C-alpha cells in the first residue's frame, strides 16, 4: 500500500441507491434510519448532477454546475447529507467524467458549440473532429434520410425545430431558405443510421446520444468538477465512484488530478479487469468498484466438472456454430469483428485516417508506402485480439498489444510484405517510432476504441450468444472459464488485502445482467447438468415453438434462475437478449416475425404450463440455491475490500438486466428472511470491528480436514473473525454429507454471530458448525 492511496476515511460498507424522479433525495432521506440500522457506513448515490429530464439513471449529465432539480436540487442533497450524518452515515457519489448527454436543448455548453462552432468557448469541452464532415458536427437525429424529413424541419426565430427537438441557429442564418440554412450551420442533422460510419464526435461506446468530454484539458476538468469538489470539501459528500475511466484520453493523468483535487478522498473506479489483469499500481485510487470480486465469488460456487458437462449438453441441445455460441473464444472474436464493422466503424475510420496521415508525412522510411486499407486491416486485427479493455500509459503496452497478437494479425494478409503494416501499427502503439501529436493521438484513440470494442463485443454481444451457463455471462466474467478453485480464490483475496485493501466489492449492481441471487440459483445447475438436460427433454415434448435452440436454452435458464415472475418481465428481458445477440434481430435491424416468435414461445413455454416442470426442479433444488445465496452473501461481506450492497439485495432479490434491476425497492424489505438477517449481522460486525476488515487487517485461509473438506470454504480475518460457507452443496449431499469433516479453527474461543449462544474451539465438527444454516460467521471471544 503506497502512502498516497492510504485513506483513513474509507467506508466499512456502502449501500447503493438508484436515484430517479420517483426516488429523489427526500425518499433516500426517509430510508436513512433503516439503512443505518443495517450497519453500512455510507450511502452510495447514483449521479446527482443535472441530467436529461426524466432520466432514470443520471448518467446523461447536461450541467455539471447544478445538482439535479428533479431529485431536490442542492438543498435536497444537503438535507440528505445532514440526515445521513445524524445517523452516522456518509455519502459516496457516482461521477461521470467521460461523457455528457447529446441533448442541446438541455446541455448549454453543447448548445453554444453548435451555435458558434470551433471558436466557441466550450468547443474544447467536447471530443469533436472538426476536420471531418466539412467542419460540421454530424447529428444523427433524423428518422429517415433528409429528403423525406425536410417538411419536419423549420426555422423558428433563432432556432431550428425538428419535431420536439430544438437546435441553435448560427447568427445571421435564420432567414436563409431551408436547404441553404442547413448547409450554413456548424452542425448537420442527418439520418440516424449514418452514425455508424460518418460520426465525427467520440461517443460513450456506440451510444450517439452521449458525447465524449475532454477532461484531459485542465480547464474542462475544473469546469466539470467544480460543483462536486465544492460539495466534497464542504463535507456534503465524502467519497467518489468514477464511471467508465476506460473511455478517457488519459485515465492516468485524470486520476492523478482528481486525487490532488479531492485531497485523497476514498475513490473507486469502474474498471473491469480481465482474468489475471491487475489494476495499474500507479493509480492513486482505493481500487475498483468490484466486478473482479464478483467473478471470484461466483466462480468459487461453480462446479468446474459440471460446468464442462453443461457446456457439452448445451452444444448437443442447441447445436450452435462454434463462432456463434459454440466456443467462447471464437464467439467473442466474431462478435468483435461485427462490432468494428458496424457500431464502431466510424471510430475505426478515424484511427485509419490518423495512421495514414502519420505514415504519409513521416520522415522515417519504415513508415512510408503503407496503404490505408492495410493500416485499417492491421488496426482491426490487433483490436479484436486484445484480451483486456485497453492499454495504459502507466503500464507496458507491449504486454497488451503482444507479439502473439501481431503474429495472428499478420495471418490476415495474403501478401507477407503487406503484413508489415501490422508491425508499423504495433510499433507506433508501443512508441517505437518516436513521439509527437499524431503518434499520441493514435495511441489514445486506439486505447479508447479498444475499451468500447471490449464492452460492446463481449458484454453486449458475445454474452448473449454464448449461453451454456447464464450466471457466467456477467460483467467482468469469463464464460470460457466460469469456475474458480478455492486455492485461486484465497490467492486473490490475499492479493487484494495486500495491494488494495479498501477496494470496492460488489455482487449486484445497476449494470449486472442478473442479480446475485439469480446467478446463485443458476450455478447449482453445474452440480446437476444431467437433471437439467432431462428437464429440457421433458419440456421440449410440449413443442411450444422455440425459435432456436440457443434462445430456448437461455429462456429456460432465465425462468429457473428467476423463479415465479411476471411474464412481461421475462419477455422483455429475453427480447433484449435476442436484440443484443444480434444474430436474428437487433436494436437497429429488428425482425418483427422473429421477435413475435420469441414472445409467443416465452408465453407458451417458460411462462406457460411447461414452465411448471422447471419450477418444480427449482423447488427440488431450493436448499442448494439457498446455500449458494447465503454463502455468496457472507463471503462478499467479509472478504477483503469494502462491500457495496445494491438497493434491495440485503434481502432476497431476483432481478434481470436493466431496466428490470433498477425498479423501485421497498425499505425495509417486505420479507426479510435469512439473507436479510445474515446481511445485517455481517455489516454490523464490520461496523463494530472495522480494524478486523480494514487496511491493516489480514486474510488467511482456514483448512478443513476429512472426506468433504473440499466443500468448505473458510478464512480468518485478522485472527478475530472466521467465515465458513458450504460450496457445491448438492454434490456434497450426493456424496453422503459432511461425515467426519472438521474445521481447524485458529486459537481461541469462537462465538457464532448468526446463531447466538453457540461457541466453538479447536477442531469444529463441520456438520455441527454449518447447521442449521449452511454458513457460519464466528467472532473470537476469548483465549
Number of C-alpha atoms within 10 A of each C-alpha: 14 10 7 15 20 19 17 12 12 20 28 25 25 27 24 22 24 23 23 21 17 12 16 22 27 15 15 22 19 14 16 22 18 13 24 20 13 21 24 25 25 27 28 24 21 21 24 30 26 24 27 22 15 11 15 18 19 24 24 23 27 26 19 22 14 15 21 27 18 21 23 18 18 19 13 19 25 17 17 24 23 17 20 25 17 13 16 16 23 25 24 25 24 23 23 24 24 25 27 26 24 22 21 18 15 18 19 14 18 25 21 19 23 24 20 19 21 19 11 16 12 18 19 17 23 20 18 23 17 16 10 15 14 12 17 22 24 23 21 20 18 20 12 14 14 14 9 11 14 14 10 11 18 17 21 13 11 16 15 20 17 18 10 6 12 19 19 25 25 21 11 10 17 19 12 13 11 17 9 11 18 21 14 18 21 21 23 19 20 21 19 18 16 16 23 18 17 19 27 23 22 26 25 19 22 21 13 20 16 21 23 24 27 23 26 19 14 12 13 17 18 15 13 19 19 15 17 22 18 13 15 21 15 10 15 23 22 24 24 23 24 21 20 19 21 24 27 23 26 20 20 20 16 20 19 15 16 21 19 13 16 18 13 20 25 25 29 23 25 18 20 24 21 17 15 9 13 10 18 14 14 14 19 24 29 26 28 25 25 26 25 25 27 20 27 25 24 23 24 23 29 27 23 18 13 20 26 19 18 22 21 15 17 24 20 13 16 18 15 18 12 15 18 21 26 23 18 22 17 17 22 25 19 18 27 26 17 19 21 24 16 14 20 24 19 22 28 22 18 21 23 22 16 19 25 22 13 19 24 17 10 13 10 11 9 14 22 16 12 17 14 19 12 19 26 22 21 26 21 21 22 24 27 23 20 19 16 17 24 22 24 18 15 14 14 11 17 14 10 19 22 15 13 10 19 19 15 14 23 22 13 15 17 9 10 11 9 17 21 19 28 28 19 21 25 23 16 22 22 21 16 11 16 11 10 10 9 15 19 16 16 21 25 22 20 23 24 24 24 27 24 25 29 24 20 23 26 26 19 21 26 29 28 25 29 30 25 27 23 23 30 26 27 22 22 23 25 19 22 17 14 23 25 19 15 21 12 13 19 22 14 17 24 19 14 19 23 16 17 24 25 30 26 27 25 26 27 26 26 21 15 20 26 29 26 28 26 26 29 26 25 25 29 30 27 25 25 18 21 15 12 19 17 11 17 19 12 14 19 15 9 12 12 17 15 20 17 15 16 24 23 22 20 21 26 23 25 22 23 24 29 23 18 13 12 9 16 13 14 23 20 16 20 23 21 19 23 22 21 22 24 21 12 16 20 17 13 10 10 13 13 10 10 16 20 13 15 23 20 17 22 28 18 18 23 26 22 13 13 21 20 17 16 23 19 14 14 22 14 11 16 14 14 26 26 21 24 30 22 26 25 24 27 23 21 24 28 23 24 30 30 27 27 26 26 22 24 22 24 22 21 21 21 21 27 25 20 16 16 17 24 21 14 15 16 10 16 16 15 9 9 13 12 16 20 21 14 24 23 20 19 24 24 20 20 23 19 12 14 16 16 22 27 22 22 13 17 20 24 17 19 18 16 23 16 13 16 20 18 17 21 27 25 24 24 23 21 16 18 21 25 25 22 24 26 25 25 22 24 20 19 20 12 8 12 10 16 21 13 13 20 23 23 16 22 20 14 16 16 23 22 19 19 19 15 9 8 12 17 18 17 14 15 17 18 26 16 12 22 18 11 10 17 23 26 26 26 24 22 20 13 11 8
